[in-house]
Amino acid sequence: MEKQIKMTISILGCGWLGLPLAEKFLEKGFAVNGSTTTTSKLEVLKKKGIDAFYIELTEEKVKGEVFSFLDGAKVLVVDIPPGLRQKPDVDFVEKMKHFIKKLELSSVEKVILVSSTSVFEDEESIPAYTENSMTNGKSSSSKQIQEVEKLFQTNSNFKTNVIRMGGLLGEDRHPAKFLAGRENISNPDAPVNLIHQKDCLGLIFKVLEQENFGKVFHGVYPNHPSKNEYYSAKANELHLEAPKFASGAKSKGKKISSEETQQMLDFQFEHQP
């Protein structure tokens, strides 16, 4: 018997998180349109059963077959890194405005926007931010991400659920490897706000099941040890040289609560970072 397709989902950005998400959707019986900015990756996506499209957002226009990518999809997952750390002068907001103009003309009714907890400011008081807290990040990159959230949330052509993910990690990617052996690392007493890739996938599926879109969710594991405590223990566990943290200066940080997300979705984080 031919496998029945539930519906089509488009994923803007089939990278480290988007590709395994696409594979999960395929396993669940969805048809998937996936985008990449790397032409050599198109064949890789196609071999996995993904309808693959080259889509690149620039500050001037959207490059690629964007309408074919969106065609027939009722749901869109937006999972593209802003790239503002490497290129702080990039106008991420302008890129998204061009894309949203195309999106408005499509069949998409629901959007899941994968965002970041960087929309909140680090403070010496170590504030706790919930899903209902007002965003207050002061850096240029944070302000751009906040503005992109608003662009999607206030657009009447589709409904948007925002998921603010903490620091992403998985079997092949762990921040402890980046910090190993480094010295004079700032903010040793700041809480960590992390999430495992597998919990990211589970959370996105739970958010997709929501009938009432228009909400904000937090993808952060509920335990928040200090950076010093966490990364020192992880370095030992992974047989890496322990990082050395700065002493004396007061730490700045924040604690991202995901309590309301867990309650709203009946969701449990199962993979401790």
Order of alpha helices (4+ residues) and beta strands (2+ residues): beta-alpha-beta-alpha-beta-beta-alpha-beta-alpha-beta-beta-alpha-beta-beta-alpha-beta-alpha-beta-alpha-beta-alpha
